[in-house]
Every structure is written in C-alpha cells, then in structure tokens.
C-alpha cells in the first residue's frame, strides 16, 4: 500500500449502544458515512479501564506494565507531592516518536497525557492546552503559559482557538438541554442543574477542535492524532439521566437532562463532519474509543466514594471505524484491541512493527494484504526520535489539572499530610499494575504485588483483598478465596462491594451446590436485573445437567446484557447439549464477533458444526480454539483428530467407536455398581491387559474373585492427576465418576449394562437393606445412563461401547471379539472365557427372585 495521510480521532468512552440508535434515526450522518464507506468493529479495552493508561496504550501498542502510565497521578518524591501523570512518565516511544525518526510529520492535539509536549517534527498541542482557566477570573484574563505547545512559535496563533466557559452563551449551552428554564437567564453556577459543568466541558472540547482544524488547514502533515474527552465527561456528568429513567430519579430532573448524552454524541458527529470535509481523498481516517460506557441498568445514580469510582461505568467494548483509500468497504471486523492501533499505523506507513509491542496490525481492514515486517524494538533503535533531551521547565501549575481530576471523581482530594498522599499514590499505581497483570493472566506477578499491598499500613486494604479474592477464585483456589472473603467482611462492617457471585463460585468450587443456589436465588430476588447472577445460576444448572433451566437463565442474562461474549458462548454450549445445533452456531458466532480471542467459543462452534455434519468448518473452529488457548487445548486436539479420521475414513458422525489402538490409551471399565464391572476387569486381566489396582479391597462373598479396584478413583472429583498411571492399562471407574476424567487422555470405555431391576436388587442384597424394589433408585439409574450417553458424545477423547452382562456371561465369541476389536490389541479370548463363573450369576438371580417373591 502506498504512503498516504492518516487521521486518527479518539472519542473517549464512545459506545455503540448509543451510536447505533442515533445512526438509525439519521442523527450521526458523518460517522454513518464512514461506516458505509469503510469498516467497523468493537474495540476491546484493557484492565483497568483508566483513560491515561488506555490512550497511552493506543499510542504505543503496549500494555501499561511496559509503557509506564499506571493511573491518573503519580508521586513526586523529590518535591514530596503528587502530580498528574505526564509525557515524562511514559517509558517507551510513542507512534509520533517513531514517525519523527522515519521522516514523517505529525500533529498531535490534546492526547492524554502529552504534557509537556515532545519536540517532534510537526506540532504537539498538549492535554494542558484547554485546561488553563480554573484560576482565571474570566476570558479577558486568560493567558496561555509557555510549555504547552511545541514548537512555541505556534503559541500565538493557537491561543486564539481556546474558548473559555464564560464565553459560552446560555443559548449555546441550553441547546444540549432544551427543556431547562433557569430562574435567571444569566445564572451559570455550580448549583444550576449542570449548566456550568456542561459549558466547561463544551468549551474545552471546542478549544481542542478549533486547534486541530486550524492545524489541519495551515500545516503540512502525514499523520494527525486528535483526542476528545467530550463524550466521556458528558457521560460521567449526565448518563444517570439518560433514558430509560432510573429508579429514584425525580421526573422533572429526568425530563430536563434526558437528551444531553444523545445531543453530545450528535455534536461530536458535527465536529467529525467538519474534519472529514477538510481532508482529501488521500487520507485514511480512523475513529475509535478506548472503552464504552454503561447506558443501561448498570448505571450508578450515586457514585461510591473511592478512587477512580467513575470507571465502574466503563464498558469492555469501545468502537472502531476506519475509511479511506486503503480501507475495505462495508465490512465488520472482529477481535480488535486498542493495543492494535499503533502496530496498524506502522503497517500503514510501511514501517516494521516492534516485536515487543503487545498489539498486532489489523490486516483485515486493508484492500491490499501486505506482509508485516518486524523489528525487535523501536526503543532499542539509535537516532533522533523527537524526545525530551532534558527535563523541560514547565511553568504550569499541576494543581489545575489535579483539581479537574478531583472534580471528575477520578482521584480523592489530597490529604494535608504529603507523605500520606505519596504513599496512597504509590499504592494506587501498584494496585493498577497488579490489575494489568491480572488482565494478562499473569496471576503470579499480580499476586506478588497484592501481597505487598496488604502489608501496607494506614491505607484502605479492602480493594487489595477484593482483588485477591477474585484472583484466587480464577485460580480455583477456593479455600484461600474463602479466607479472603471472611477477611473482607471483617475489615468493614458496612461492606460496599457485592460478593454474592464470588461467594457462590466458592461454594460451587467446594462442592456445596445447594448452598450456592441459595445464595444466587436470594441475590436474584433482591437484584433481578443483574445479568451476572443469571449467568452464575446457569452454570450451576449446567453442573447438574439441567440444560433447559440453564438455557432460560442465560436468555435472561442476555436480555439484560446482550453483548457479553461469555453469556452467548455458554448459551451455545447449552444448546449443543439440547441438540439445538443451528441456534448454538448462531450464539457461538455472536460470542466470537464480540471477542475473537475466545477459545471456548471457537470450540463450542466446532461442536455444533460437527453435529450438523459440516466437518471442514468444524475442523477450522477446533484448530482456532487450539491455537488461541495459551495452554494445550486437549479437547480441541482430540476433536481435530476425530474429524480428520471422519474425513478420511468416512466414519458415521454418531459412531463413538473408531476401532483403532491409541498410543497411551486408557481402557476404562464402567457401569452402574453391581452391573458386572468386576467380572469385566477379571476377564480383561486374564486376557492380557494390566489392571491399575492397589488390591486394597479384598474379595468377599459378593465378589469372591476380587474387585481389581484402585482406591484413588473414589476421589477423582478432587484429584485426577493419577490418570497418568492408567495409560496402557485398564482401570475401573463407576459411571457417576466418568465426568471427572481429564481431557488430556484418550479413553476406551467398556460400559457394562444390566437389567436395572437386577442391578438395584443386587445392591440392596449386598448392603443388607430392604428387599422391596426402590423405584426411585431405578429412575435415578436411568438418569445416570442418560448422562453417560451425553458425556460420551461431548468428549472428543472418549470412545465407548456397551456390553450386556448376560451376553458376557454366555461367553459368546462375538461379544468377546467386539471387546478385543474395540481395545485395539490382541486379547486371549480363551483365558477371558475362563474368568467367567456363571454360578455366581445364578445365585444372584435366585436371591433376587426370592426377594421379589417375598416383597
């Protein structure tokens, strides 16, 4: 692709859930035009979703642990104070530094954080440019300090682009809230229902827009990046008034403010329209946001008082749109992350991508598919990168920006104790770093940082214990998690955090399913609109194989939160179990569209496609699942092998028997208790298979030839690591425990069947219990047989044959040949016959009949 101009526009917090209805109503025509002439997608954010961290990741292609911006503020130990993060806090080169080195000219306007501006080839207007009015009495007394713009020669022409809130007419401000009627028209203060807030945010973004369009018109540039915080700030101030009306919100306040968020989006679209009109046909345009913003039932009327609480309403997905001469038209892309932007920009300008970047180029957006070139690291390259050679003497007062962060609720008001402020800032940033590692699934590093934090004195420990609680649940370390939950509840009597979901997970993890159900049902009764509760209840029902109930739960969760990839994946999984394969495929696709890097969703898609007979695409889905999973995906690997065999050997889709010997296979003898499993173990042993047994259970009157059992089998639900010892051997595992086998191995299951009445009565006789036939137990065993049938179908590493107990006792060659063919190695059939003692069965039948007569 040829080198062309690129315009990157950042809309902080822009969300498709607001955008699509406005586009449908014809109220965002500029963005709609770009979508029709380009590509669009969800843009996945990072954790934690704090704007300075995220926009630096956009500019560097790296996660915060690498680029160094870890929050809104940082400690200045030398001056014994805290200060806003700055461009000096970043410890890796941004995209504009690389472009400077490669001879491109860049304009960067308002990007957060870029103060003090770097001496790049082009113009950099820092994020302090529009924020210098707090101490001024009015716009007549509003100087623009030095050190806000590079080069300084642009200061005079750009300072006229700024707009002070007091320059805003009331009519301009009230265009966003047309039903507002002030007592006095000239009133615009903090108590006027949001007019001052609106005018302040509007003035700042108009200032950014004016500076950006001035530079677009008066300078030469190859790359331009412009950042707007308009939508984000308007959402933080007014989203609680957005329709539908939240409970407890007075009607007159709702009516006055309900249109503000939509009007903010439309105003942002007007600014976009102006920018589009100013660029030529040689310009590729990207519009994106760093995260979304809750506009539904997760909105918060009264924000809790703790650090960065406003980020609670940030959603996982932002938006992405790209259009231009190098971009495809009319396509939707999948699996994008904001760390992909910098590598994509490098690729657009035919520059190599740093191997140390966490993102990757978005190749699917381009008309021309060009091979990506790589470099180890741009940070290791010598030369001029437009960086600060020495610390600039910034004349700005950081207190002004600090006050804005306080006003927005991103930080608490600093304490008078400076040492306490520094300590809190350090702890907050260490906590944010731990959350970054959690997002990267580096649990060990995250846990190390959190352990250090809980040893701190005179700080709020609740967030750290809460993080450890969630982390240990993810690790399935439920005993440790239970300890943290108890610790949390002891730390704070008025506990502000909701822990019902994590409590339910702990209960499930420790086998207390009934208690977990009580917790979830109680929480649902109090908060029926919390989608995560329905999701957890669905998982509980799946564990009990109540598929119809799980489906209903997931449908309720999706009705509340329809763009949650986990919900759609689990619904697809459930639908496969219910044999609703077409519907399962639909929800699996939705899940993948939302989060492409989701191996479970690809695996579920493969399951459904295989059931539909689409083997080629099923194989692709399984291969994708195996590729995406960080660790080996045993189920996907086995499923791929099965499909390859079906494609080459034309085996029936429903046939679980491949009649092939598998290296290191585990032969399992299973069935209901007293169905002939011990006899089968004896026969296989005599026939030449080595049993996995510890001989702890001795022969008795019910089984005089012995059981050939292995005691750890009874604890397989807690520990199945011993299965490695069963490779190339035969082991007995009763039917209810089959579900706890590991997907890491191949299994040949010989499942013994027997008349259920005989099975139950034999068990009753063995236990010396009542001689009547317990019908409930018969029904329970029928259900168990159905569950085994479902289990064998869903597990790609399992092959299974059913062997009737009576046919086995008859010693028919056909039955024994079926077994040896299934196992896949020669067995001595005559010795197998020698293990059969039909007198034992006759004795049991007589006893059963006598019991039936007596009853």
Secondary structure in CASP SS format (residue, H / E / C, confidence):
PFRMAT SS
TARGET T0000
AUTHOR 0000-0000-0000
METHOD secondary structure of the structure
MODEL  1
X C 1.00
X C 1.00
X C 1.00
X C 1.00
X E 1.00
X E 1.00
X E 1.00
X E 1.00
X E 1.00
X E 1.00
X E 1.00
X C 1.00
X C 1.00
X C 1.00
X C 1.00
X H 1.00
X H 1.00
X H 1.00
X H 1.00
X H 1.00
X H 1.00
X H 1.00
X H 1.00
X H 1.00
X C 1.00
X C 1.00
X C 1.00
X C 1.00
X H 1.00
X H 1.00
X H 1.00
X H 1.00
X H 1.00
X H 1.00
X H 1.00
X H 1.00
X C 1.00
X E 1.00
X E 1.00
X E 1.00
X E 1.00
X E 1.00
X E 1.00
X E 1.00
X C 1.00
X C 1.00
X C 1.00
X C 1.00
X C 1.00
X C 1.00
X H 1.00
X H 1.00
X H 1.00
X H 1.00
X H 1.00
X H 1.00
X H 1.00
X H 1.00
X H 1.00
X H 1.00
X C 1.00
X C 1.00
X C 1.00
X H 1.00
X H 1.00
X H 1.00
X H 1.00
X C 1.00
X C 1.00
X C 1.00
X C 1.00
X C 1.00
X E 1.00
X E 1.00
X E 1.00
X E 1.00
X C 1.00
X C 1.00
X C 1.00
X C 1.00
X E 1.00
X E 1.00
X E 1.00
X E 1.00
X C 1.00
X C 1.00
X H 1.00
X H 1.00
X H 1.00
X C 1.00
X C 1.00
X C 1.00
X C 1.00
X C 1.00
X H 1.00
X H 1.00
X H 1.00
X H 1.00
X H 1.00
X H 1.00
X H 1.00
X C 1.00
X C 1.00
X C 1.00
X C 1.00
X E 1.00
X E 1.00
X E 1.00
X E 1.00
X C 1.00
X C 1.00
X C 1.00
X C 1.00
X C 1.00
X C 1.00
X C 1.00
X C 1.00
X C 1.00
X C 1.00
X C 1.00
X C 1.00
X E 1.00
X E 1.00
X E 1.00
X E 1.00
X C 1.00
X C 1.00
X C 1.00
X C 1.00
X C 1.00
X C 1.00
X C 1.00
X C 1.00
X C 1.00
X C 1.00
X C 1.00
X C 1.00
X C 1.00
X C 1.00
X C 1.00
X C 1.00
X C 1.00
X C 1.00
X C 1.00
X C 1.00
X C 1.00
X C 1.00
X C 1.00
X E 1.00
X E 1.00
X C 1.00
X H 1.00
X H 1.00
X H 1.00
X H 1.00
X H 1.00
X H 1.00
X H 1.00
X H 1.00
X C 1.00
X C 1.00
X C 1.00
X C 1.00
X C 1.00
X H 1.00
X H 1.00
X H 1.00
X C 1.00
X C 1.00
X H 1.00
X H 1.00
X H 1.00
X H 1.00
X H 1.00
X C 1.00
X C 1.00
X C 1.00
X C 1.00
X C 1.00
X C 1.00
X C 1.00
X C 1.00
X C 1.00
X C 1.00
X C 1.00
X C 1.00
X C 1.00
X C 1.00
X C 1.00
X C 1.00
X C 1.00
X C 1.00
X C 1.00
X C 1.00
X H 1.00
X H 1.00
X H 1.00
X H 1.00
X H 1.00
X H 1.00
X H 1.00
X H 1.00
X H 1.00
X H 1.00
X H 1.00
X H 1.00
X H 1.00
X H 1.00
X H 1.00
X H 1.00
X H 1.00
X H 1.00
X H 1.00
X H 1.00
X H 1.00
X H 1.00
X H 1.00
X H 1.00
X C 1.00
X C 1.00
X C 1.00
X C 1.00
X E 1.00
X E 1.00
X E 1.00
X E 1.00
X E 1.00
X E 1.00
X C 1.00
X H 1.00
X H 1.00
X H 1.00
X H 1.00
X H 1.00
X H 1.00
X H 1.00
X H 1.00
X H 1.00
X H 1.00
X H 1.00
X H 1.00
X C 1.00
X C 1.00
X C 1.00
X C 1.00
X C 1.00
X C 1.00
X C 1.00
X C 1.00
X C 1.00
X H 1.00
X H 1.00
X H 1.00
X H 1.00
X H 1.00
X H 1.00
X H 1.00
X C 1.00
X C 1.00
X H 1.00
X H 1.00
X H 1.00
X H 1.00
X H 1.00
X H 1.00
X H 1.00
X H 1.00
X H 1.00
X H 1.00
X H 1.00
X H 1.00
X H 1.00
X H 1.00
X H 1.00
X H 1.00
X H 1.00
X H 1.00
X H 1.00
X C 1.00
X C 1.00
X C 1.00
X C 1.00
X E 1.00
X E 1.00
X E 1.00
X E 1.00
X E 1.00
X E 1.00
X C 1.00
X C 1.00
X C 1.00
X E 1.00
X E 1.00
X C 1.00
X C 1.00
X C 1.00
X C 1.00
X C 1.00
X C 1.00
X C 1.00
X C 1.00
X C 1.00
X C 1.00
X C 1.00
X C 1.00
X C 1.00
X C 1.00
X C 1.00
X H 1.00
X H 1.00
X H 1.00
X H 1.00
X H 1.00
X E 1.00
X E 1.00
X C 1.00
X E 1.00
X E 1.00
X E 1.00
X E 1.00
X E 1.00
X E 1.00
X E 1.00
X C 1.00
X C 1.00
X C 1.00
X E 1.00
X C 1.00
X C 1.00
X C 1.00
X E 1.00
X E 1.00
X C 1.00
X C 1.00
X C 1.00
X E 1.00
X E 1.00
X C 1.00
X C 1.00
X H 1.00
X H 1.00
X H 1.00
X H 1.00
X H 1.00
X H 1.00
X H 1.00
X H 1.00
X H 1.00
X C 1.00
X C 1.00
X C 1.00
X C 1.00
X E 1.00
X E 1.00
X C 1.00
X C 1.00
X C 1.00
X C 1.00
X C 1.00
X C 1.00
X C 1.00
X C 1.00
X H 1.00
X H 1.00
X H 1.00
X E 1.00
X C 1.00
X C 1.00
X C 1.00
X C 1.00
X C 1.00
X C 1.00
X C 1.00
X E 1.00
X E 1.00
X C 1.00
X C 1.00
X H 1.00
X H 1.00
X H 1.00
X C 1.00
X C 1.00
X C 1.00
X C 1.00
X C 1.00
X C 1.00
X C 1.00
X C 1.00
X C 1.00
X C 1.00
X C 1.00
X C 1.00
X C 1.00
X C 1.00
X C 1.00
X C 1.00
X C 1.00
X H 1.00
X H 1.00
X H 1.00
X H 1.00
X H 1.00
X H 1.00
X H 1.00
X H 1.00
X H 1.00
X H 1.00
X H 1.00
X C 1.00
X C 1.00
X C 1.00
X C 1.00
X C 1.00
X C 1.00
X C 1.00
X C 1.00
X C 1.00
X H 1.00
X H 1.00
X H 1.00
X H 1.00
X H 1.00
X H 1.00
X H 1.00
X H 1.00
X H 1.00
X H 1.00
X H 1.00
X H 1.00
X H 1.00
X H 1.00
X H 1.00
X H 1.00
X H 1.00
X H 1.00
X H 1.00
X H 1.00
X H 1.00
X H 1.00
X C 1.00
X C 1.00
X C 1.00
X H 1.00
X H 1.00
X H 1.00
X H 1.00
X H 1.00
X H 1.00
X H 1.00
X H 1.00
X H 1.00
X H 1.00
X H 1.00
X C 1.00
X C 1.00
X C 1.00
X C 1.00
X C 1.00
X C 1.00
X C 1.00
X C 1.00
X H 1.00
X H 1.00
X H 1.00
X H 1.00
X H 1.00
X H 1.00
X H 1.00
X H 1.00
X H 1.00
X H 1.00
X H 1.00
X H 1.00
X H 1.00
X C 1.00
X C 1.00
X C 1.00
X H 1.00
X H 1.00
X H 1.00
X H 1.00
X H 1.00
X H 1.00
X H 1.00
X H 1.00
X H 1.00
X H 1.00
X H 1.00
X H 1.00
X H 1.00
X H 1.00
X C 1.00
X C 1.00
X C 1.00
X C 1.00
X C 1.00
X C 1.00
X C 1.00
X C 1.00
X H 1.00
X H 1.00
X H 1.00
X H 1.00
X H 1.00
X H 1.00
X H 1.00
X H 1.00
X H 1.00
X H 1.00
X C 1.00
X C 1.00
X C 1.00
X H 1.00
X H 1.00
X H 1.00
X H 1.00
X H 1.00
X H 1.00
X H 1.00
X H 1.00
X H 1.00
X H 1.00
X H 1.00
X H 1.00
X H 1.00
X H 1.00
X C 1.00
X C 1.00
X C 1.00
X C 1.00
X H 1.00
X H 1.00
X H 1.00
X H 1.00
X H 1.00
X H 1.00
X H 1.00
X H 1.00
X H 1.00
X H 1.00
X H 1.00
X H 1.00
X H 1.00
X C 1.00
X C 1.00
X C 1.00
X H 1.00
X H 1.00
X H 1.00
X H 1.00
X H 1.00
X H 1.00
X H 1.00
X H 1.00
X H 1.00
X H 1.00
X H 1.00
X H 1.00
X H 1.00
X H 1.00
X C 1.00
X C 1.00
X C 1.00
X C 1.00
X H 1.00
X H 1.00
X H 1.00
X H 1.00
X H 1.00
X H 1.00
X H 1.00
X H 1.00
X H 1.00
X H 1.00
X H 1.00
X H 1.00
X H 1.00
X C 1.00
X C 1.00
X C 1.00
X H 1.00
X H 1.00
X H 1.00
X H 1.00
X H 1.00
X H 1.00
X H 1.00
X H 1.00
X H 1.00
X H 1.00
X H 1.00
X H 1.00
X H 1.00
X H 1.00
X C 1.00
X C 1.00
X C 1.00
X C 1.00
X H 1.00
X H 1.00
X H 1.00
X H 1.00
X H 1.00
X H 1.00
X H 1.00
X H 1.00
X H 1.00
X H 1.00
X H 1.00
X H 1.00
X H 1.00
X C 1.00
X C 1.00
X C 1.00
X H 1.00
X H 1.00
X H 1.00
X H 1.00
X H 1.00
X H 1.00
X H 1.00
X H 1.00
X H 1.00
X H 1.00
X H 1.00
X H 1.00
X H 1.00
X H 1.00
X C 1.00
X C 1.00
X C 1.00
X C 1.00
X C 1.00
X H 1.00
X H 1.00
X H 1.00
X H 1.00
X H 1.00
X H 1.00
X H 1.00
X H 1.00
X H 1.00
X H 1.00
X H 1.00
X H 1.00
X H 1.00
X H 1.00
X H 1.00
X H 1.00
X C 1.00
X C 1.00
X C 1.00
X C 1.00
X C 1.00
X C 1.00
X C 1.00
X C 1.00
X C 1.00
X C 1.00
X C 1.00
X C 1.00
X C 1.00
X C 1.00
X C 1.00
X C 1.00
X E 1.00
X E 1.00
X E 1.00
X E 1.00
X E 1.00
X E 1.00
X C 1.00
X C 1.00
X C 1.00
X C 1.00
X C 1.00
X H 1.00
X H 1.00
X H 1.00
X H 1.00
X H 1.00
X H 1.00
X H 1.00
X H 1.00
X H 1.00
X H 1.00
X H 1.00
X C 1.00
X C 1.00
X C 1.00
X E 1.00
X C 1.00
X C 1.00
X C 1.00
X C 1.00
X C 1.00
X C 1.00
X C 1.00
X C 1.00
X C 1.00
X C 1.00
X C 1.00
X C 1.00
X C 1.00
X C 1.00
X C 1.00
X C 1.00
X C 1.00
X C 1.00
X C 1.00
X H 1.00
X H 1.00
X H 1.00
X H 1.00
X H 1.00
X C 1.00
X C 1.00
X C 1.00
X C 1.00
X C 1.00
X H 1.00
X H 1.00
X H 1.00
X H 1.00
X H 1.00
X H 1.00
X C 1.00
X C 1.00
X C 1.00
X E 1.00
X E 1.00
X E 1.00
X C 1.00
X C 1.00
X H 1.00
X H 1.00
X H 1.00
X H 1.00
X H 1.00
X H 1.00
X C 1.00
X C 1.00
X C 1.00
X C 1.00
X C 1.00
X C 1.00
X E 1.00
X E 1.00
X E 1.00
X E 1.00
X E 1.00
X E 1.00
X E 1.00
X C 1.00
X C 1.00
X H 1.00
X H 1.00
X H 1.00
X H 1.00
X H 1.00
X H 1.00
X H 1.00
X H 1.00
X H 1.00
X H 1.00
X H 1.00
X H 1.00
X C 1.00
X C 1.00
X C 1.00
X C 1.00
X C 1.00
X C 1.00
X C 1.00
X H 1.00
X H 1.00
X H 1.00
X H 1.00
X H 1.00
X H 1.00
X H 1.00
X H 1.00
X H 1.00
X H 1.00
X H 1.00
X H 1.00
X H 1.00
X H 1.00
X H 1.00
X H 1.00
X H 1.00
X H 1.00
X H 1.00
X H 1.00
X C 1.00
X C 1.00
X C 1.00
X E 1.00
X E 1.00
X E 1.00
X E 1.00
X E 1.00
X E 1.00
X E 1.00
X H 1.00
X H 1.00
X H 1.00
X H 1.00
X H 1.00
X H 1.00
X C 1.00
X C 1.00
X H 1.00
X H 1.00
X H 1.00
X H 1.00
X H 1.00
X H 1.00
X H 1.00
X H 1.00
X H 1.00
X H 1.00
X H 1.00
X C 1.00
X C 1.00
X C 1.00
X C 1.00
X C 1.00
X H 1.00
X H 1.00
X H 1.00
X H 1.00
X H 1.00
X H 1.00
X C 1.00
X C 1.00
X C 1.00
X H 1.00
X H 1.00
X H 1.00
X H 1.00
X H 1.00
X H 1.00
X H 1.00
X H 1.00
X H 1.00
X H 1.00
X H 1.00
X H 1.00
X H 1.00
X H 1.00
X H 1.00
X H 1.00
X H 1.00
X C 1.00
END
